């Protein structure tokens, strides 16, 4: 769907990096693979990490194009 940038994350670092570099606005996790504690940590990282912009903005612009 237009405007959605979803990322599959299996640990907090991937959630942080996809927010910083790809401005992901939707998070996906494997329910059968990730426990509740890890899921909480991933969501926390995703929600509390800002987009860096700058050189990464060009990539987002291509996706949105």
N, CA, C and O atoms as CSV, one atom per row, in Angstrom:
chain,resi,resn,atom,element,x,y,z
A,1,UNK,N,N,0.840,-1.175,0.000
A,1,UNK,CA,C,0.000,0.000,0.000
A,1,UNK,C,C,0.884,1.236,0.000
A,1,UNK,O,O,1.941,1.268,0.631
A,2,UNK,N,N,0.443,2.220,-0.699
A,2,UNK,CA,C,1.199,3.457,-0.827
A,2,UNK,C,C,1.438,4.090,0.544
A,2,UNK,O,O,0.523,4.220,1.358
A,3,UNK,N,N,2.687,4.477,0.774
A,3,UNK,CA,C,3.041,5.175,2.005
A,3,UNK,C,C,3.491,4.284,3.145
A,3,UNK,O,O,3.998,4.779,4.152
A,4,UNK,N,N,3.314,2.970,3.004
A,4,UNK,CA,C,3.724,2.067,4.078
A,4,UNK,C,C,5.146,1.584,3.812
A,4,UNK,O,O,5.470,1.115,2.721
A,5,UNK,N,N,5.977,1.711,4.831
A,5,UNK,CA,C,7.347,1.208,4.786
A,5,UNK,C,C,7.496,0.251,5.969
A,5,UNK,O,O,7.851,0.660,7.075
A,6,UNK,N,N,7.220,-1.020,5.716
A,6,UNK,CA,C,7.198,-2.037,6.764
A,6,UNK,C,C,8.541,-2.749,6.855
A,6,UNK,O,O,9.200,-2.987,5.843
A,7,UNK,N,N,8.937,-3.084,8.070
A,7,UNK,CA,C,10.195,-3.795,8.295
A,7,UNK,C,C,9.955,-5.002,9.191
A,7,UNK,O,O,9.269,-4.908,10.209
A,8,UNK,N,N,10.526,-6.134,8.801
A,8,UNK,CA,C,10.503,-7.344,9.615
A,8,UNK,C,C,11.704,-7.291,10.542
A,8,UNK,O,O,12.847,-7.262,10.085
A,9,UNK,N,N,11.449,-7.278,11.843
A,9,UNK,CA,C,12.523,-7.134,12.828
A,9,UNK,C,C,12.508,-8.311,13.793
A,9,UNK,O,O,11.453,-8.743,14.260
A,10,UNK,N,N,13.704,-8.818,14.082
A,10,UNK,CA,C,13.811,-9.959,14.987
A,10,UNK,C,C,14.585,-9.634,16.254
A,10,UNK,O,O,14.704,-10.472,17.148
A,11,UNK,N,N,15.115,-8.409,16.331
A,11,UNK,CA,C,15.820,-7.963,17.532
A,11,UNK,C,C,15.812,-6.430,17.541
A,11,UNK,O,O,15.561,-5.816,16.504
A,12,UNK,N,N,16.082,-5.805,18.686
A,12,UNK,CA,C,16.008,-4.347,18.794
A,12,UNK,C,C,16.911,-3.597,17.817
A,12,UNK,O,O,16.529,-2.529,17.337
A,13,UNK,N,N,18.082,-4.118,17.513
A,13,UNK,CA,C,18.985,-3.405,16.606
A,13,UNK,C,C,18.381,-3.248,15.218
A,13,UNK,O,O,18.496,-2.180,14.616
A,14,UNK,N,N,17.742,-4.286,14.699
A,14,UNK,CA,C,17.135,-4.162,13.370
A,14,UNK,C,C,15.995,-3.146,13.390
A,14,UNK,O,O,15.799,-2.422,12.414
A,15,UNK,N,N,15.246,-3.084,14.480
A,15,UNK,CA,C,14.177,-2.090,14.600
A,15,UNK,C,C,14.757,-0.679,14.633
A,15,UNK,O,O,14.232,0.233,13.993
A,16,UNK,N,N,15.831,-0.511,15.376
A,16,UNK,CA,C,16.481,0.802,15.462
A,16,UNK,C,C,17.033,1.231,14.100
A,16,UNK,O,O,16.823,2.368,13.675
A,17,UNK,N,N,17.726,0.340,13.429
A,17,UNK,CA,C,18.357,0.708,12.161
A,17,UNK,C,C,17.341,0.984,11.059
A,17,UNK,O,O,17.554,1.872,10.233
A,18,UNK,N,N,16.237,0.236,11.035
A,18,UNK,CA,C,15.244,0.479,9.992
A,18,UNK,C,C,14.522,1.804,10.216
A,18,UNK,O,O,14.080,2.435,9.257
A,19,UNK,N,N,14.401,2.224,11.454
A,19,UNK,CA,C,13.839,3.552,11.728
A,19,UNK,C,C,14.847,4.633,11.343
A,19,UNK,O,O,14.488,5.608,10.683
A,20,UNK,N,N,16.099,4.468,11.749
A,20,UNK,CA,C,17.133,5.474,11.458
A,20,UNK,C,C,17.374,5.656,9.962
A,20,UNK,O,O,17.478,6.783,9.478
A,21,UNK,N,N,17.462,4.546,9.233
A,21,UNK,CA,C,17.901,4.613,7.846
A,21,UNK,C,C,16.790,4.526,6.813
A,21,UNK,O,O,16.947,5.050,5.710
A,22,UNK,N,N,15.674,3.885,7.129
A,22,UNK,CA,C,14.615,3.671,6.139
A,22,UNK,C,C,13.311,4.369,6.489
A,22,UNK,O,O,12.356,4.321,5.714
A,23,UNK,N,N,13.258,5.012,7.638
A,23,UNK,CA,C,12.043,5.687,8.107
A,23,UNK,C,C,10.842,4.743,8.071
A,23,UNK,O,O,9.742,5.138,7.686
A,24,UNK,N,N,11.069,3.483,8.479
A,24,UNK,CA,C,9.975,2.507,8.504
A,24,UNK,C,C,8.848,3.037,9.387
A,24,UNK,O,O,9.093,3.622,10.442
A,25,UNK,N,N,7.614,2.825,8.942
A,25,UNK,CA,C,6.465,3.296,9.718
A,25,UNK,C,C,5.520,2.155,10.101
A,25,UNK,O,O,4.425,2.386,10.613
A,26,UNK,N,N,5.961,0.929,9.846
A,26,UNK,CA,C,5.200,-0.249,10.264
A,26,UNK,C,C,6.196,-1.339,10.654
A,26,UNK,O,O,7.228,-1.517,10.007
A,27,UNK,N,N,5.872,-2.052,11.702
A,27,UNK,CA,C,6.748,-3.080,12.250
A,27,UNK,C,C,6.086,-4.445,12.121
A,27,UNK,O,O,4.906,-4.606,12.433
A,28,UNK,N,N,6.860,-5.432,11.655
A,28,UNK,CA,C,6.387,-6.816,11.585
A,28,UNK,C,C,7.344,-7.692,12.385
A,28,UNK,O,O,8.559,-7.492,12.361
A,29,UNK,N,N,6.776,-8.665,13.095
A,29,UNK,CA,C,7.581,-9.610,13.876
A,29,UNK,C,C,6.993,-11.003,13.710
A,29,UNK,O,O,5.787,-11.157,13.515
A,30,UNK,N,N,7.845,-12.015,13.787
A,30,UNK,CA,C,7.381,-13.401,13.720
A,30,UNK,C,C,6.857,-13.840,15.076
A,30,UNK,O,O,7.641,-14.049,16.002
A,31,UNK,N,N,5.564,-13.981,15.207
A,31,UNK,CA,C,4.950,-14.304,16.485
A,31,UNK,C,C,5.409,-15.621,17.088
A,31,UNK,O,O,5.506,-15.738,18.310
A,32,UNK,N,N,5.690,-16.606,16.259
A,32,UNK,CA,C,6.127,-17.895,16.764
A,32,UNK,C,C,7.605,-17.953,17.083
A,32,UNK,O,O,8.088,-18.940,17.638
A,33,UNK,N,N,8.326,-16.898,16.735
A,33,UNK,CA,C,9.777,-16.888,16.910
A,33,UNK,C,C,10.260,-15.960,18.010
A,33,UNK,O,O,11.366,-16.128,18.524
A,34,UNK,N,N,9.450,-14.994,18.371
A,34,UNK,CA,C,9.886,-13.938,19.291
A,34,UNK,C,C,9.028,-13.982,20.554
A,34,UNK,O,O,7.800,-13.933,20.486
A,35,UNK,N,N,9.687,-14.074,21.695
A,35,UNK,CA,C,8.965,-14.080,22.967
A,35,UNK,C,C,8.456,-12.697,23.339
A,35,UNK,O,O,8.819,-11.701,22.713
A,36,UNK,N,N,7.615,-12.644,24.360
A,36,UNK,CA,C,7.007,-11.381,24.777
A,36,UNK,C,C,8.033,-10.343,25.200
A,36,UNK,O,O,7.907,-9.175,24.834
A,37,UNK,N,N,9.042,-10.740,25.959
A,37,UNK,CA,C,10.060,-9.799,26.421
A,37,UNK,C,C,10.820,-9.196,25.241
A,37,UNK,O,O,11.034,-7.985,25.192
A,38,UNK,N,N,11.225,-10.039,24.294
A,38,UNK,CA,C,11.940,-9.545,23.120
A,38,UNK,C,C,11.033,-8.659,22.278
A,38,UNK,O,O,11.480,-7.634,21.764
A,39,UNK,N,N,9.772,-9.036,22.128
A,39,UNK,CA,C,8.830,-8.219,21.363
A,39,UNK,C,C,8.697,-6.833,21.985
A,39,UNK,O,O,8.672,-5.835,21.265
A,40,UNK,N,N,8.613,-6.759,23.298
A,40,UNK,CA,C,8.540,-5.459,23.984
A,40,UNK,C,C,9.778,-4.623,23.703
A,40,UNK,O,O,9.673,-3.419,23.468
A,41,UNK,N,N,10.943,-5.246,23.726
A,41,UNK,CA,C,12.197,-4.523,23.466
A,41,UNK,C,C,12.261,-4.025,22.023
A,41,UNK,O,O,12.742,-2.922,21.766
A,42,UNK,N,N,11.782,-4.832,21.089
A,42,UNK,CA,C,11.769,-4.442,19.678
A,42,UNK,C,C,10.829,-3.260,19.464
A,42,UNK,O,O,11.196,-2.285,18.808
A,43,UNK,N,N,9.630,-3.342,20.009
A,43,UNK,CA,C,8.654,-2.252,19.869
A,43,UNK,C,C,9.193,-0.975,20.496
A,43,UNK,O,O,9.050,0.103,19.920
A,44,UNK,N,N,9.805,-1.081,21.661
A,44,UNK,CA,C,10.379,0.089,22.325
A,44,UNK,C,C,11.441,0.743,21.439
A,44,UNK,O,O,11.443,1.963,21.278
A,45,UNK,N,N,12.333,-0.048,20.872
A,45,UNK,CA,C,13.372,0.494,19.992
A,45,UNK,C,C,12.751,1.149,18.764
A,45,UNK,O,O,13.187,2.222,18.347
A,46,UNK,N,N,11.747,0.517,18.188
A,46,UNK,CA,C,11.095,1.046,16.988
A,46,UNK,C,C,10.420,2.386,17.267
A,46,UNK,O,O,10.562,3.335,16.496
A,47,UNK,N,N,9.692,2.453,18.369
A,47,UNK,CA,C,8.931,3.668,18.673
A,47,UNK,C,C,9.792,4.826,19.169
A,47,UNK,O,O,9.390,5.984,19.059
A,48,UNK,N,N,10.955,4.529,19.706
A,48,UNK,CA,C,11.780,5.576,20.309
A,48,UNK,C,C,13.008,5.955,19.490
A,48,UNK,O,O,13.887,6.661,19.984
A,49,UNK,N,N,13.076,5.497,18.252
A,49,UNK,CA,C,14.210,5.827,17.394
A,49,UNK,C,C,13.748,6.761,16.286
A,49,UNK,O,O,12.822,6.427,15.548
A,50,UNK,N,N,14.372,7.921,16.157
A,50,UNK,CA,C,13.988,8.862,15.096
A,50,UNK,C,C,14.663,8.534,13.763
A,50,UNK,O,O,15.687,7.852,13.728
A,51,UNK,N,N,14.088,9.019,12.685
A,51,UNK,CA,C,14.679,8.927,11.355
A,51,UNK,C,C,15.822,9.926,11.271
A,51,UNK,O,O,15.672,11.077,11.682
A,52,UNK,N,N,16.968,9.495,10.740
A,52,UNK,CA,C,18.132,10.373,10.641
A,52,UNK,C,C,18.037,11.357,9.486
A,52,UNK,O,O,18.644,12.426,9.539
A,53,UNK,N,N,17.295,11.021,8.456
A,53,UNK,CA,C,17.202,11.904,7.299
A,53,UNK,C,C,18.524,11.964,6.558
A,53,UNK,O,O,19.203,10.950,6.402
A,54,UNK,N,N,18.891,13.158,6.102
A,54,UNK,CA,C,20.159,13.337,5.404
A,54,UNK,C,C,20.283,12.419,4.205
A,54,UNK,O,O,19.384,12.358,3.367
A,55,UNK,N,N,21.400,11.701,4.122
A,55,UNK,CA,C,21.657,10.827,2.974
A,55,UNK,C,C,20.639,9.699,2.868
A,55,UNK,O,O,20.448,9.142,1.787
A,56,UNK,N,N,19.988,9.355,3.963
A,56,UNK,CA,C,18.988,8.286,3.944
A,56,UNK,C,C,17.672,8.751,3.322
A,56,UNK,O,O,16.874,7.928,2.874
A,57,UNK,N,N,17.446,10.045,3.293
A,57,UNK,CA,C,16.209,10.580,2.729
A,57,UNK,C,C,16.072,10.223,1.250
A,57,UNK,O,O,14.963,9.993,0.769
A,58,UNK,N,N,17.184,10.176,0.530
A,58,UNK,CA,C,17.134,9.832,-0.902
A,58,UNK,C,C,16.516,8.454,-1.114
A,58,UNK,O,O,15.731,8.256,-2.042
A,59,UNK,N,N,16.872,7.504,-0.254
A,59,UNK,CA,C,16.326,6.143,-0.358
A,59,UNK,C,C,14.815,6.158,-0.123
A,59,UNK,O,O,14.056,5.527,-0.859
A,60,UNK,N,N,14.398,6.874,0.892
A,60,UNK,CA,C,12.968,6.956,1.195
A,60,UNK,C,C,12.230,7.616,0.033
A,60,UNK,O,O,11.135,7.192,-0.334
A,61,UNK,N,N,12.830,8.650,-0.541
A,61,UNK,CA,C,12.209,9.322,-1.686
A,61,UNK,C,C,12.037,8.363,-2.865
A,61,UNK,O,O,11.025,8.426,-3.563
A,62,UNK,N,N,13.009,7.478,-3.096
A,62,UNK,CA,C,12.900,6.494,-4.176
A,62,UNK,C,C,11.756,5.524,-3.907
A,62,UNK,O,O,11.012,5.167,-4.821
A,63,UNK,N,N,11.617,5.101,-2.662
A,63,UNK,CA,C,10.535,4.189,-2.296
A,63,UNK,C,C,9.187,4.866,-2.502
A,63,UNK,O,O,8.247,4.259,-3.015
A,64,UNK,N,N,9.104,6.116,-2.101
A,64,UNK,CA,C,7.848,6.860,-2.202
A,64,UNK,C,C,7.518,7.233,-3.640
A,64,UNK,O,O,6.354,7.437,-3.985
A,65,UNK,N,N,8.570,7.324,-4.494
A,65,UNK,CA,C,8.448,7.778,-5.879
A,65,UNK,C,C,7.361,7.120,-6.616
A,65,UNK,O,O,7.149,7.411,-7.793
